[in-house]
Amino acid sequence: MVFRERPPLDPEREALLHSRDPYYRIRQSYVSKLNWKSVSIGLVAGLLPFLLWLAIFPDTSNPTLPTDSSSSQPSLLQQSPLSTSPNGQPTAGDSVSTNNANTLRFNPPVLKSSFQDRLNQPSSSPNNQLSPGQSASKNNANSLRFNPPVLKSIKSSPNWKKISTKTYRKNKNSSLPIGPQAPTEFGTYPQPTFNLVGNKTIATYHLIVTKGVISPDGFPQPAYLINGQSPGPEIRVRQHSILVVHVTNKLDTPLTIHFHGIHQRKSFLSDGVPHVTQDPIPPGGSFTYKMNLWPQVGTFFYHAHTNLDIMWLFGPLIVEDKPEIYETYPAEYQYDEDKVFILNGVYHEDLPTLVDRITGPVHDYPQFIASVTVNGRSFGEWTNNVSGEIFSTPTASGYDITSVKKGLTYRFRFINAASDSILSCNISSHTFTVIEMDGIYTEPLVTDHLAISPGQRYSVIIKMNQEDDNYYIGCFHMEYNGPLNGLAVLNYLNATKPNEEMLKFYTSGLDALKMDRWLVDDLTPNFAFNQTDVYKVPLTVDKEYYLDVLEVAWGTRRVYLINNHHYEDPEVSYYKQLQNGVNITNVPQVFEIIEGESVQFVFQNTRKGNFCFSHPWHIHGHSFHVVGDGPNKYDPVVDGARIQQDVLSGKKFQLRDAVTVFANQTEGELVDGAYCGWAAVRFSAHNNGIWLAHCHVTPHMMMGKKFVIWEHNEEDPMLTKLMNAKYNYNIPGEPGGW
């Protein structure tokens, strides 16, 4: 396998990349130009005589410094004053870090100079204007901060034909118990259990949903919580396990939980879609979800599938490789530990108000989220609506901290659980290798940032090969404006802990990064892994459905139409209709697909007013191949022929469960309803059930941007066998189980 080297960055751009790092080393701009090999040899040769002289003739002129080797050693500040302030103490604003060699190093803090001070400083551009690629944002104290642009990705050359099993490093730090044992840190809530029945591990979790008041970004507000927290607790199981999740609803509103990306093979009744696979869990009620996770592995998450409840009710779901399988993976996929980063967007309005604004009699779509959270934490300075004062909750802890050890290799799992935020994430000073996309191992690709839409997940392999220090992880809005506080801190364990200034660094205002295609054209499955649920793209299509999606005024409301049809929840849930022998086909709300058919859906974007948005589409129960996309309107003759030519030529495509349909208009008038981009996905129908497909911008789904797939075989169109416990749950020891 050959990776392209990361080209050296222009010094100014390197400074921009590091400018979010509060301990940014100013010397970076010129140190990088030195020939370190020559410099090191010269320094050693020059200092060696001096060091020998000190060893032979120690300085005893200072009576406060003992010379007896048995005596205590002087403090480092006594040995070598590193500051121009009196008594050799650090100057105000400086921070000090100690390394393993017991030397001191000063880390310059983030400078918050006034706007006028910035203007008085020399600038690299005429008239003190921002250099190309820079953006500026002004905070409440009239300070100016430079925001680094997202750098273009650096791609690898995935030329290797097959994987090698000769070199691997065993993951010694799996957080899962080896035998039936429950992880800790669930507080007073029921602990998960792991029981071995036959050759199957049954993992049982309890999720209790309540109301509470939290302040993830320093702004206290009412929220929905899972086991007293948001995000909810991590669910982590091993490959081939059976997962049982007991959900108790202590809210005053109905609820369901969906396990995003889990195909629910033979268990579609546990997919958690209201009015489709279940009736919502009523207030005070409970529901048990049971699913056989075979054969899936990778990064998933669970979230509420009712109204906008996903804003608070979500959590990671990780399916680890079995150790004996993991050990066969090539070195490029090996890691010492893994870390999860689950992303979200938070409004400063209560959920009932937001839902009423989206679906109520007078449509008033919320414009901007207040904060981007990483692992449930962010920070901001907010305005008190009564007093007008700027405040943040005194107990606010600031940004999330992830600690790592230099020299180790990590798997970072990124999950975008946001209801409506397309995000770009980077880690200051680090590049990484993408190895997983939506639960599918991919050919490895090297990059320095991620572009991740709602519902999508990526795993990256990252080596901790930088200086022991603290670095920002930044996630920022793409395409449309969002806040600038999507930060977290990567803390090298031998560095000083992040200080208050770093954890509560805040710039007000809104900004957006330009939407680009990132690596999507090169992210393809690695067939050498022989994942059971990875299949080759179907060469032909039995059914093609073109979905023309348009947002329109519907009286005083705004709704989405698909092929001029507005989705309405059925009065009787679809699974119940099937139990009663009802044919639920209702195109374009319910599409009937027969097992074994090859199906192609074409998602068509249209403009809303003077803007065209990119939209993430998710299909439950399936991973699909993204076989094509393009500008303007899909042409079944021209575009269809191009797609078919690509398929027959053996081209590899993205295989995933959430696709971004990019805004892309190159012709026509820029008016409301104009066509502005499309994407085509193709899959083989091999998972019978009732499956929802929808836009994963949750407000859009609430406005009707969704449809249902009724997938069955000829022998059992009503899915009777799958709704029998024997087939649906596959729980050893239960009546009818195996």
C-alpha positions in Angstrom: 0.0 0.0 0.0 1.3 3.4 -0.9 0.3 6.6 0.7 1.1 10.0 -0.7 3.1 12.2 1.6 1.5 15.2 2.9 2.9 18.2 1.0 4.5 20.9 3.2 2.2 23.8 3.9 2.9 27.4 3.3 4.1 28.9 6.6 1.3 31.4 6.8 -1.3 28.6 6.1 0.4 26.4 8.7 0.0 29.3 11.2 -3.7 29.5 10.3 -4.1 25.8 10.8 -2.7 26.0 14.3 -4.3 29.3 15.2 -7.1 27.5 17.1 -4.5 25.8 19.2 -4.2 27.9 22.3 -0.6 26.7 22.9 0.4 27.5 19.3 4.2 27.6 19.2 5.1 30.9 17.5 8.4 29.5 16.5 6.7 27.0 14.2 6.9 29.4 11.2 10.7 29.4 11.2 11.7 26.3 13.1 10.2 24.2 10.3 12.7 25.6 7.8 15.7 24.4 9.8 17.7 21.3 8.9 17.2 19.5 12.1 19.8 16.8 11.5 22.5 19.4 10.9 21.3 21.6 13.8 21.2 18.7 16.2 24.8 17.6 15.4 26.0 21.2 15.7 24.3 21.8 19.0 25.6 18.6 20.5 29.2 19.3 19.3 29.0 22.9 20.6 27.5 22.1 24.0 29.4 18.9 24.9 32.6 20.7 26.1 30.5 23.2 28.1 28.5 20.4 29.7 31.7 18.5 30.6 33.1 21.7 32.2 30.0 22.1 34.3 30.3 18.5 35.5 33.9 18.9 36.6 33.7 22.4 37.9 30.2 23.0 39.4 29.3 26.6 40.2 29.1 27.1 44.0 29.0 30.9 43.9 25.3 31.1 44.7 24.9 30.1 48.4 21.2 29.3 47.9 22.0 26.5 45.5 23.4 23.4 47.3 26.3 21.6 45.7 26.1 18.4 47.7 24.6 15.7 45.5 22.8 14.3 48.5 21.0 17.6 49.0 17.7 18.5 47.5 17.9 20.0 44.0 17.0 23.6 43.3 13.7 24.4 41.6 13.8 24.8 37.9 12.9 28.5 38.2 16.0 28.9 40.5 18.2 27.2 38.0 17.2 29.1 35.0 15.0 32.1 35.0 13.0 31.9 31.8 11.2 35.2 32.1 12.1 38.9 32.1 9.7 39.5 35.1 11.2 40.1 38.6 12.5 37.0 40.4 12.4 34.9 37.3 8.6 34.3 37.6 6.4 33.8 34.5 4.9 36.9 33.1 1.1 37.4 33.3 -0.7 35.3 30.8 2.1 32.8 30.3 1.5 29.1 31.0 4.2 26.6 32.0 4.5 22.9 31.1 7.0 20.4 32.4 8.3 17.5 30.3 9.8 14.2 31.3 13.3 15.8 31.4 12.2 18.2 34.1 12.6 21.3 31.9 10.2 24.1 31.7 8.6 25.3 28.5 6.4 28.4 28.1 3.3 28.0 26.0 2.0 31.3 24.6 -1.7 31.7 25.4 -4.3 32.6 22.9 -3.9 36.4 22.5 -7.1 38.3 22.8 -5.9 41.7 21.7 -8.3 44.5 21.0 -9.4 45.2 17.5 -7.4 48.4 17.5 -4.3 46.5 18.6 -4.7 44.2 15.7 -4.9 47.1 13.3 -1.7 48.5 14.8 0.2 45.3 14.2 2.0 44.5 11.0 0.0 42.6 8.5 1.0 40.3 5.6 -1.6 41.9 3.4 -1.9 45.5 2.2 -3.8 47.9 4.5 -4.0 45.3 7.2 -6.6 43.3 5.3 -7.1 39.6 5.9 -4.9 37.3 3.8 -6.6 35.0 1.3 -8.3 32.1 3.0 -8.6 33.9 6.3 -11.9 34.9 8.0 -12.4 37.1 11.0 -15.0 37.0 13.7 -15.6 39.6 16.3 -16.5 38.6 19.9 -18.3 40.6 22.5 -15.1 42.2 23.7 -14.3 43.6 20.3 -11.5 41.2 19.8 -10.6 39.7 16.4 -9.8 36.0 15.8 -8.5 34.4 12.7 -10.3 31.2 11.6 -8.3 28.7 9.6 -9.8 27.6 6.4 -10.5 23.9 5.8 -7.6 22.6 3.9 -8.0 20.5 0.8 -7.8 16.8 1.6 -4.7 14.9 0.8 -5.7 11.5 -0.8 -3.7 8.3 -0.7 -3.2 6.0 -3.6 -5.1 2.8 -2.7 -3.4 0.6 -5.2 -3.1 -2.5 -3.1 -5.0 -5.6 -4.4 -5.3 -7.7 -1.3 -4.7 -7.3 2.4 -1.7 -8.7 4.2 -2.2 -10.6 7.5 1.5 -10.7 8.3 1.7 -7.5 10.3 -0.8 -6.6 13.0 -1.0 -5.2 16.4 -3.5 -6.6 18.8 -6.0 -4.2 20.3 -5.1 -4.6 24.0 -7.4 -1.9 25.2 -10.9 -2.9 24.2 -13.4 -1.5 26.7 -15.6 -4.6 26.5 -15.4 -7.3 29.1 -14.0 -10.6 28.0 -16.7 -12.6 29.7 -20.1 -11.8 31.2 -19.3 -8.7 33.0 -21.0 -5.2 33.1 -19.1 -1.9 32.5 -19.3 0.7 35.2 -20.3 4.4 35.3 -24.0 3.9 34.9 -24.6 5.5 38.3 -27.9 4.6 39.9 -29.4 3.4 36.6 -29.6 -0.4 35.8 -26.2 -1.7 34.7 -25.9 -3.5 31.4 -25.4 -7.2 31.5 -23.5 -9.6 29.2 -24.6 -13.2 29.3 -23.2 -16.1 27.3 -25.9 -18.5 26.1 -24.6 -21.2 23.8 -22.2 -19.4 21.5 -24.1 -16.1 21.6 -23.5 -13.1 23.9 -26.7 -11.4 24.9 -26.0 -7.7 25.8 -28.9 -6.1 27.8 -29.1 -2.4 28.3 -31.7 -0.2 30.1 -32.5 3.3 28.8 -34.7 5.4 31.0 -35.9 8.7 29.4 -36.7 11.6 31.7 -36.9 15.4 31.8 -34.2 17.5 33.2 -32.3 20.8 33.0 -28.8 20.8 31.6 -26.4 23.4 30.2 -24.0 21.7 27.7 -22.8 25.1 26.5 -23.2 27.2 29.6 -26.9 28.0 28.8 -29.3 26.2 31.2 -32.5 24.9 29.5 -35.0 22.0 29.9 -34.0 18.9 28.0 -34.8 15.2 27.6 -32.3 12.9 29.2 -31.3 9.2 28.8 -30.2 7.7 32.2 -29.8 11.3 33.4 -27.5 12.5 30.7 -27.3 13.8 27.1 -25.8 12.2 25.1 -27.1 8.9 26.4 -24.7 6.2 27.6 -22.6 4.4 25.1 -23.8 1.0 24.0 -20.8 -1.2 23.1 -21.0 -4.8 22.1 -19.0 -7.4 20.2 -19.6 -8.6 16.7 -22.3 -11.4 16.4 -23.9 -10.4 19.7 -27.6 -10.1 20.4 -28.6 -6.7 21.7 -31.6 -6.2 24.0 -32.5 -2.7 24.9 -35.3 -1.9 27.4 -36.6 1.7 27.0 -38.8 3.3 29.7 -40.6 6.5 28.7 -41.0 8.9 31.7 -41.8 11.9 29.5 -45.2 13.3 29.0 -45.0 12.7 25.2 -44.8 9.5 23.1 -41.4 8.2 22.1 -39.5 5.7 20.0 -35.8 4.8 19.7 -34.1 3.9 16.4 -30.8 2.1 16.1 -29.3 4.0 13.2 -27.4 1.9 10.7 -28.4 -1.4 12.3 -30.0 -3.4 9.5 -32.3 -5.2 11.9 -32.0 -8.4 9.9 -35.1 -10.5 10.8 -36.0 -8.0 13.5 -37.6 -5.0 11.7 -40.1 -4.6 14.5 -37.2 -3.3 16.6 -36.4 -0.5 14.0 -38.1 2.1 16.2 -40.1 4.0 13.6 -43.4 5.4 14.9 -46.5 4.3 12.9 -44.4 2.1 10.7 -42.7 -0.7 12.8 -44.3 0.2 16.2 -46.7 2.4 18.0 -45.0 5.1 19.9 -44.2 4.3 23.5 -46.8 6.2 25.6 -45.9 8.3 28.6 -45.2 5.9 31.4 -44.8 3.0 29.1 -41.9 0.8 28.1 -40.8 -1.2 25.0 -38.1 -3.8 24.5 -36.0 -3.7 21.4 -34.3 -7.0 20.4 -31.9 -7.4 17.5 -29.3 -9.9 16.3 -26.4 -7.7 15.2 -24.9 -10.3 12.9 -23.1 -9.7 10.6 -22.5 -6.0 11.1 -19.5 -4.3 12.7 -18.5 -0.6 13.1 -19.8 2.7 14.2 -23.5 3.4 14.7 -25.8 5.3 17.1 -29.2 5.3 18.6 -31.6 8.2 18.7 -35.2 9.2 19.2 -37.3 9.0 16.0 -40.2 11.2 17.2 -40.5 14.9 16.4 -37.3 16.8 17.1 -36.4 14.6 20.2 -33.2 13.6 18.6 -31.8 17.0 19.7 -31.4 15.5 23.2 -32.0 11.8 22.9 -29.1 10.1 21.2 -26.0 8.1 22.1 -23.2 6.0 20.4 -23.6 2.4 19.5 -20.3 0.6 18.8 -20.1 -2.9 17.4 -16.5 -4.1 17.9 -14.7 -6.7 15.8 -14.2 -10.1 17.4 -10.6 -10.2 18.6 -9.8 -13.3 16.5 -11.1 -11.4 13.4 -9.5 -8.1 14.2 -6.1 -9.7 14.6 -6.2 -10.6 10.9 -6.5 -7.0 9.7 -3.6 -5.3 8.0 -1.4 -2.9 10.0 -3.1 0.2 8.5 -6.3 -0.7 10.3 -4.7 -1.6 13.7 -4.9 0.7 16.7 -4.2 0.7 20.4 -7.4 2.4 21.7 -10.5 3.9 20.3 -12.3 7.1 21.1 -15.8 8.3 20.2 -16.8 11.8 19.1 -20.5 12.3 18.8 -21.6 15.6 17.4 -24.8 17.6 17.8 -26.4 21.0 17.4 -28.3 22.7 20.3 -31.0 25.4 20.0 -31.8 27.7 22.9 -35.5 27.0 22.7 -37.5 24.2 24.3 -38.6 21.3 22.1 -42.4 22.0 22.1 -41.7 25.5 20.9 -39.4 24.3 18.1 -41.8 21.6 17.0 -44.6 24.1 16.8 -42.5 26.5 14.8 -41.7 23.7 12.3 -45.1 21.9 12.0 -47.5 24.3 13.6 -50.2 26.5 11.8 -47.7 29.2 11.1 -44.4 28.0 9.8 -41.4 29.7 11.4 -38.3 27.5 10.7 -35.6 28.0 13.3 -32.7 29.7 11.5 -29.5 28.9 13.4 -28.5 26.6 16.2 -26.8 28.2 19.2 -24.0 25.7 19.7 -22.2 22.7 18.1 -21.5 20.2 20.8 -18.8 17.5 20.8 -19.6 14.6 23.2 -22.3 16.8 24.7 -20.2 19.8 25.5 -19.5 23.2 24.2 -19.2 26.7 25.5 -20.6 30.2 24.9 -21.4 33.6 26.4 -25.1 34.3 26.3 -27.3 37.3 26.7 -29.9 37.4 29.5 -33.1 38.3 27.9 -34.3 40.1 31.0 -31.2 42.0 32.2 -29.3 42.1 28.9 -26.2 40.9 30.7 -23.7 38.5 29.2 -23.5 35.2 31.2 -22.5 31.6 31.2 -23.5 29.1 33.8 -20.9 29.3 36.6 -20.6 25.5 36.7 -20.0 25.3 33.0 -16.9 23.1 32.4 -16.2 24.1 28.9 -15.2 22.0 26.0 -14.8 18.2 26.1 -11.3 16.8 26.8 -10.0 13.7 25.1 -6.7 12.5 26.6 -4.2 10.5 24.5 -0.7 9.1 24.9 2.1 10.1 22.6 3.3 7.2 20.4 0.0 5.3 20.4 -2.3 4.8 17.5 -6.0 5.5 18.0 -9.2 4.9 16.2 -11.4 8.0 16.4 -15.1 7.4 15.6 -17.0 10.5 14.5 -20.8 10.4 14.6 -23.0 13.3 13.3 -26.1 13.0 15.4 -27.1 16.6 14.7 -30.7 17.3 13.6 -29.7 19.7 10.8 -25.9 20.4 10.7 -23.5 19.4 8.0 -20.1 19.7 9.6 -16.4 19.8 8.7 -14.1 18.5 11.4 -10.3 18.8 11.7 -7.7 18.2 14.4 -5.0 20.8 14.7 -1.6 19.6 13.5 -2.8 16.1 12.7 -3.7 14.1 9.6 -5.5 10.8 9.7 -6.6 7.9 7.6 -10.3 7.1 6.9 -11.0 3.4 7.3 -14.7 3.1 7.9 -17.8 4.8 6.5 -21.3 4.0 7.9 -20.3 0.6 9.2 -18.4 -0.4 6.1 -14.6 -0.8 6.1 -13.2 1.3 3.2 -10.0 1.5 1.3 -7.7 3.7 3.4 -7.6 7.4 2.5 -5.4 10.0 4.1 -6.9 13.4 4.8 -6.7 16.3 7.2 -10.5 16.9 7.7 -13.9 15.2 7.5 -17.1 16.4 5.9 -19.9 14.7 7.7 -23.6 15.1 7.2 -26.3 14.2 9.7 -26.7 10.5 10.1 -23.2 9.7 8.7 -20.3 8.1 10.6 -16.6 7.8 9.9 -13.7 6.0 11.7 -10.2 7.4 11.2 -6.8 6.0 12.3 -4.6 8.7 13.8 -1.1 8.5 15.2 -0.2 10.6 18.2 3.1 11.8 16.7 3.1 15.5 17.7 4.7 17.3 20.6 3.1 16.7 24.1 0.7 19.6 24.1 -3.0 20.4 23.8 -4.7 20.7 20.4 -8.2 21.8 19.3 -10.6 19.5 17.5 -12.9 21.8 15.5 -16.3 21.0 13.9 -17.9 23.9 11.9 -20.9 24.4 9.7 -20.7 23.9 6.0 -22.9 25.5 3.3 -25.0 27.6 5.7 -24.2 29.6 8.8 -23.6 28.1 12.2 -21.8 28.9 15.4 -18.0 28.9 15.9 -17.9 27.0 19.2 -17.8 23.4 17.9 -14.6 22.7 19.7 -13.0 19.9 21.8 -9.5 19.5 23.2 -7.1 16.8 22.4 -4.8 16.5 25.4 -1.5 14.6 25.3 -1.1 13.0 28.7 2.4 14.4 29.3 1.3 18.0 28.6 -0.2 20.3 31.1 -3.9 20.0 31.5 -5.9 22.5 29.4 -6.4 25.7 31.3 -9.6 27.7 31.8 -8.9 30.0 28.9 -8.6 27.1 26.5 -11.7 25.3 27.7 -13.8 28.5 27.6 -12.4 30.2 24.5 -15.4 31.6 22.7 -16.1 33.7 19.6 -19.6 34.9 19.0 -21.1 35.2 15.5 -22.0 32.8 12.7 -20.0 31.6 9.7 -20.1 28.8 7.1 -17.4 26.9 5.3 -17.8 26.2 1.6 -19.5 22.9 0.8 -17.3 20.6 -1.2 -17.3 17.0 -2.3 -14.4 16.1 0.1 -13.4 12.5 -0.5 -16.8 11.0 -1.4 -15.7 10.0 -4.9 -12.8 7.9 -3.5 -14.4 6.3 -0.4 -15.1 2.8 -1.6 -15.5 -0.5 0.3 -12.6 -2.7 0.9 -13.9 -6.0 -0.5 -10.8 -7.8 0.8 -12.3 -7.8 4.3 -15.1 -10.1 3.2 -17.7 -8.3 5.3 -20.8 -10.5 4.9 -23.1 -7.4 4.4 -20.8 -5.9 1.7 -22.1 -6.9 -1.7 -21.2 -5.8 -5.2 -23.3 -3.3 -7.0 -26.2 -4.9 -9.0 -25.4 -4.8 -12.7 -29.0 -4.3 -13.7 -32.1 -2.5 -12.3 -35.5 -4.1 -11.9 -37.2 -1.0 -10.5 -36.2 2.6 -10.6 -38.0 5.4 -8.7 -37.4 9.0 -9.4 -38.2 11.2 -6.3 -38.9 14.9 -7.1 -38.7 16.6 -3.7 -40.1 20.1 -3.4 -40.8 22.4 -0.4 -44.1 24.3 -0.8 -46.5 26.4 1.1 -49.4 24.3 2.5 -51.8 26.9 3.7 -49.9 28.7 6.4 -47.5 25.8 6.8 -44.5 24.7 4.8 -44.3 21.1 3.8 -42.3 18.8 1.6 -43.9 17.0 -1.4 -42.5 13.9 -3.0 -43.8 13.6 -6.6 -46.5 16.1 -5.5 -47.5 13.9 -2.6 -47.4 14.9 1.1 -46.6 12.1 3.5 -49.1 11.6 6.3 -48.7 9.2 9.1 -51.2 6.3 8.8 -54.0 6.1 11.3 -53.2 2.5 11.9 -49.5 1.6 12.0 -48.2 -0.2 8.9 -47.1 -3.3 10.8 -50.6 -3.7 12.2 -52.1 -3.2 8.7 -50.0 -6.1 7.5 -51.1 -8.2 10.5 -54.6 -7.6 9.3 -53.8 -8.6 5.7 -53.9 -5.1 4.2 -51.9 -4.3 1.1 -50.2 -1.1 2.2 -48.8 -0.1 -1.2 -49.4 3.6 -1.8 -46.9 5.1 -4.2 -45.1 7.5 -3.6 -45.7 7.0 0.1 -45.2 3.3 0.2 -43.2 1.4 -2.4 -43.5 -2.4 -2.7 -40.3 -4.3 -3.5 -39.9 -8.0 -3.9 -37.0 -9.9 -2.4 -34.2 -10.3 -4.8 -35.0 -7.3 -7.0 -32.4 -4.6 -7.8 -33.7 -1.2 -7.0 -32.5 2.3 -7.9 -33.8 5.5 -6.2 -33.0 8.9 -7.6 -33.2 11.8 -5.1 -33.8 15.1 -6.8 -32.9 18.4 -5.1 -34.9 21.6 -5.8 -34.3 25.2 -4.8 -36.0 26.9 -1.8 -36.2 30.5 -2.7 -32.8 31.9 -3.6 -30.9 29.0 -2.0 -30.2 25.3 -2.8 -29.4 23.1 0.2 -27.5 19.8 0.3 -29.6 17.0 1.9 -28.6 13.8 3.6 -30.9 10.8 2.7 -31.0 7.7 4.9 -32.6 4.4 4.1 -33.3 2.1 7.0 -32.4 -1.6 6.8 -29.9 -1.2 3.9 -26.5 -0.1 2.8 -26.6 1.1 -0.8 -24.2 2.0 -3.6 -24.1 5.6 -4.6 -23.9 5.0 -8.3 -24.1 8.6 -9.6 -24.9 12.2 -9.0 -25.0 15.4 -11.0 -26.2 19.0 -11.5 -29.6 20.3 -12.3 -32.3 17.7 -13.1 -31.7 13.9 -13.5 -32.0 12.8 -17.1 -33.0 9.1 -17.2 -31.6 8.8 -20.8 -28.3 10.6 -20.5 -27.5 10.2 -16.8 -29.0 6.7 -16.7 -26.7 5.6 -19.5 -23.7 7.1 -17.8 -24.5 5.3 -14.6 -25.0 2.0 -16.3 -21.7 2.5 -18.2 -19.9 3.1 -14.9 -21.5 0.1 -13.3 -20.6 -2.3 -16.1 -17.1 -1.0 -16.3 -16.4 -2.3 -12.8 -16.2 1.1 -11.1 -16.4 1.0 -7.3 -18.8 3.3 -5.5 -19.6 4.5 -2.0 -21.4 1.8 0.0 -23.2 3.4 2.9 -26.6 4.1 4.5 -26.7 7.9 4.4 -25.9 9.8 1.2 -25.4 13.6 0.8 -27.3 14.9 -2.2 -25.2 17.9 -3.1 -26.6 21.3 -4.1 -25.5 21.5 -7.7 -27.1 23.9 -10.2 -25.3 25.0 -13.4 -28.2 26.1 -15.6 -31.7 27.4 -15.4 -33.1 30.3 -13.4 -32.2 30.7 -9.7 -35.9 30.6 -8.6 -37.9 28.7 -6.1 -38.4 25.2 -7.2 -35.6 25.1 -9.8 -33.8 21.7 -10.1 -30.4 21.9 -8.4 -28.7 18.5 -8.1 -29.5 14.8 -7.8 -28.0 11.5 -6.5 -28.8 7.9 -7.5 -28.4 4.9 -5.1 -28.7 1.3 -6.0 -29.2 -1.8 -3.8 -30.2 -5.4 -3.8 -33.4 -6.2 -1.9 -32.3 -8.9 0.6 -33.7 -7.7 3.9 -37.5 -8.2 4.2 -39.3 -5.7 6.4 -40.9 -2.3 6.4 -38.3 0.4 6.1 -38.4 4.1 6.3 -36.3 6.3 4.0 -36.0 10.0 4.9 -34.0 13.2 4.8 -31.8 13.2 7.9 -32.3 16.9 8.4 -34.9 16.1 11.1 -37.1 19.2 10.6 -37.4 18.3 6.9 -38.5 14.7 7.8 -41.1 16.2 10.1 -42.3 18.3 7.2 -42.9 15.2 5.1 -39.6 14.4 3.4 -39.9 10.6 3.8 -41.4 7.4 2.3 -41.7 3.7 3.2 -40.3 0.6 1.5 -42.4 -2.6 1.9 -39.9 -5.4 1.2 -41.1 -9.0 1.1 -40.9 -12.3 -0.7 -43.6 -13.9 -2.7 -44.4 -16.6 -0.1 -45.0 -14.2 2.8 -46.0 -10.7 1.6 -47.5 -9.8 5.0 -44.2 -10.7 6.8 -46.0 -13.0 9.1 -43.0 -15.2 9.9 -40.8 -12.1 10.6 -43.4 -10.9 13.1 -43.3 -14.2 14.9 -40.9 -14.1 17.9 -39.1 -17.2 16.7 -37.8 -15.3 13.6 -37.9 -11.8 14.7 -35.9 -11.9 17.9 -33.7 -15.0 17.7 -33.1 -14.9 21.5 -31.8 -18.2 22.9 -33.8 -19.5 25.8 -37.0 -17.5 24.9 -40.1 -19.4 23.8 -39.7 -20.2 20.1 -36.1 -19.1 20.1 -33.2 -21.2 18.9 
